Amino acid sequence: MANARLENFGGLIGSLHRSTVRNSYFYGSFNINISHRTVGSLFNRITTTSVIENCYVSSFSEFNNVSALIGFVSDSTIKNIYWDSQSTGVSVFINQIHGENNVLINNQGLTTSEMKQLSTYEQHGWDFENIWGINWSFNNSYPFLRSHFPNIEHTNEEDINIVPLTKSYVYPNPVKLGDVNFKTGLRNQNLEITIYNIRGQIVKQSNNFQTIGEDSVFIWDRKDMNNNDVASGVYFYRINENAKSSSQNGKFMIIK
C-alpha cells in the first residue's frame, strides 16, 4: 500500500524512457491521493522506443482513483500485457496515446479465471519451461517467476483435475483468534485437506473431518505438522475427495 502525490507513479513503474521491461508482474494494491487521469495501475508513462512485454497485473482490491492500466504511451511497443479486470476494477488499457510509432499487440483485460489458466499465456509465447511457472497453491494461482521462487514446483494444467465441491468455504476469514473451520456440503469419509503457506509448503494435512448436520467440517487449531503455532500471513487450502478425483481450493488469512 502506498500513497503518492507525484504524477510519475505506477503500480510497477512510474516512468519508463528508452528502456525495456519483460517478464514482470504486479500483484497487490495501492492508494493514491491525487486524481490525475494519466496515472496507471501498472505503468504511468512509457515513452521513446520503450518496450513492455509479457507482464501482468492483479490486486486484492480495486485501485483507487485509477481507471487505466497504463497512463500515457508515446512511440513505444507494448505486447502481451494482461490484467485481471475483475480484481483490479480497471477496464481501460491506456488513457493517452501519443505519436505514430506505437506498436500495441495482444493486450487484454481478463477474468480472474482466465488469468490463472496456463493456456492464456502459452498461446502467446510466454516461456513456462524456463521463466514462468503456475502452481495452484502458490501466488493465489497467478503465474510466478521461477528465478524468484526456485523451490516452487510448476504444475501443468493437464496434471490438475479440479471439480468444485458444493458449499465449501473457510471461516472466519481473516482469522484473529481461535480455530479455523473448513466446511463442505459433501458428507464423505474420504475427504482430505491440505493447507499450504505462501511459499507453497505444506503446513498441515488431515482427513479428520467431522459430520455436523448435513456438512463435513475440519477444525484446525492453527498448528503445523510438528504441532507448532503457525505465523500470521496468507494460507491456501485444498480439499480432496475420493483419492483426489475432485477438489476445492481457496485462501484465507491469519492475523495475530
Residue pairs with C-beta under 8 A, 6 or more apart in sequence:
1 28
1 29
1 30
1 31
2 30
2 31
2 32
3 31
3 32
3 33
4 32
4 33
4 34
5 33
5 34
6 14
7 34
7 36
7 38
7 39
7 44
8 14
8 15
8 44
8 45
9 32
9 39
9 44
10 39
10 40
10 41
10 42
10 43
10 44
10 70
10 71
11 26
11 28
11 30
11 40
11 41
11 42
11 43
11 57
11 59
11 63
12 21
12 24
12 25
12 26
12 42
12 43
12 55
12 57
13 21
13 42
13 43
13 44
14 43
14 44
14 45
15 44
15 45
15 47
16 43
16 45
16 46
16 47
16 50
16 52
16 76
17 45
17 47
17 48
17 50
18 47
18 48
18 49
18 50
19 50
19 51
20 50
20 51
20 52
20 53
21 50
21 51
21 52
21 53
21 55
22 51
22 52
22 53
22 54
22 55
23 53
23 54
23 55
23 127
23 131
23 132
23 145
24 54
24 55
25 55
25 56
25 57
25 58
25 142
25 143
25 145
26 41
26 42
26 55
26 56
26 57
26 58
26 59
27 57
27 58
27 59
27 139
27 140
27 142
28 59
28 60
29 59
29 60
29 61
29 62
29 63
30 63
30 64
31 64
31 65
32 39
32 64
32 65
32 66
34 65
35 65
36 71
37 67
37 71
37 95
37 96
38 44
38 45
38 71
38 72
38 95
38 96
39 65
39 66
39 71
40 66
40 68
40 69
40 70
40 71
40 72
40 94
40 95
41 57
41 59
41 63
41 66
41 68
41 69
41 83
41 88
41 90
42 55
42 57
42 69
42 70
42 81
42 83
43 52
43 69
43 70
43 71
44 70
44 71
44 72
45 71
45 72
45 73
45 74
46 52
46 70
46 72
46 73
46 74
46 76
46 78
47 72
47 73
47 74
47 75
47 76
48 74
48 75
48 76
49 75
49 76
49 77
50 76
50 77
51 76
51 77
51 78
51 79
52 76
52 77
52 78
52 79
52 81
53 77
53 78
53 79
53 80
53 81
54 79
54 80
54 81
54 121
54 125
54 126
55 80
55 81
55 82
56 81
56 82
56 83
56 84
56 115
56 142
56 143
57 69
57 82
57 83
57 84
57 88
58 83
58 84
58 87
58 88
58 112
58 115
58 140
58 142
59 84
59 87
59 88
60 87
61 87
62 87
62 88
62 89
63 88
63 89
63 90
66 90
67 90
67 91
67 92
67 95
68 90
68 92
68 93
68 94
68 95
69 81
69 83
69 90
69 92
69 93
69 94
69 109
70 78
70 93
70 94
70 95
71 94
71 95
71 96
72 94
72 95
72 96
72 98
73 94
73 96
73 97
73 98
73 102
73 104
74 97
74 98
74 99
74 102
75 98
75 99
75 100
75 101
75 102
76 102
76 103
77 102
77 103
77 104
77 105
78 94
78 102
78 103
78 104
78 105
78 107
79 103
79 104
79 105
79 106
79 107
80 105
80 106
80 107
80 121
80 124
80 125
80 126
81 93
81 107
81 108
82 107
82 108
82 109
82 110
82 115
82 120
82 121
83 90
83 108
83 109
83 110
84 109
84 110
84 111
84 112
84 115
85 91
85 109
85 110
85 111
86 111
86 112
87 112
90 109
91 109
93 107
93 109
94 104
106 124
110 120
114 120
115 142
116 134
116 136
116 141
116 142
117 157
118 128
118 134
118 156
118 157
119 157
121 128
121 132
121 143
122 128
126 132
126 143
128 134
128 143
128 154
130 146
131 145
131 146
131 147
132 143
132 144
132 145
132 146
132 154
133 143
133 144
133 145
133 146
133 149
133 152
133 153
133 154
134 141
134 142
134 143
134 144
134 154
134 155
135 141
135 144
135 152
135 153
135 154
135 155
135 200
136 155
136 160
136 162
136 238
136 249
137 194
137 196
137 200
137 236
137 238
137 249
138 144
138 149
138 152
138 196
138 198
138 199
138 200
138 236
140 234
140 236
140 251
144 152
146 152
146 154
149 199
149 200
151 199
151 200
152 199
152 200
153 200
161 244
161 245
161 246
161 247
162 246
162 247
162 248
162 249
163 245
163 246
163 247
164 246
164 248
165 184
165 185
165 186
165 239
165 241
165 246
165 247
165 248
166 184
166 185
166 186
167 183
167 184
167 185
167 215
168 182
168 183
168 184
168 185
168 186
168 239
168 248
168 250
169 182
169 183
169 250
170 180
170 181
170 182
170 183
170 237
170 250
170 252
171 180
171 181
171 183
172 178
172 180
172 181
173 252
173 253
174 252
174 253
174 254
174 255
175 222
175 252
175 253
175 254
175 255
176 255
176 256
179 219
179 220
179 221
179 222
180 219
180 220
180 222
180 252
180 254
181 217
181 218
181 219
181 220
182 193
182 217
182 218
182 219
182 220
182 237
182 239
183 215
183 216
183 217
184 191
184 209
184 215
184 216
184 217
184 239
184 248
185 214
185 215
185 216
186 216
186 241
187 211
187 214
187 215
187 216
188 209
188 216
188 241
188 242
190 207
190 241
190 242
190 243
191 207
191 209
191 216
191 218
191 239
191 240
191 241
192 205
192 206
192 207
192 239
192 240
193 204
193 205
193 206
193 207
193 209
193 218
193 237
193 238
193 239
193 240
194 202
194 204
194 205
194 237
194 238
194 240
195 202
195 203
195 204
195 205
195 220
195 235
195 236
195 237
196 202
196 203
196 235
196 236
196 237
196 238
197 203
197 230
197 233
197 235
197 236
198 233
198 234
198 235
198 236
202 225
203 224
203 225
203 230
203 235
204 220
204 223
204 224
204 225
205 225
206 218
206 220
208 218
209 216
209 217
209 218
210 216
210 217
210 218
210 219
211 217
218 239
222 229
222 230
222 254
223 229
223 230
224 230
230 254
231 254
231 256
232 254
232 255
232 256
233 253
233 254
234 251
234 252
234 253
235 251
235 252
235 253
235 254
236 249
236 250
236 251
237 249
237 250
237 251
237 252
238 247
238 248
238 249
239 247
239 248
239 249
240 246
240 247
241 247
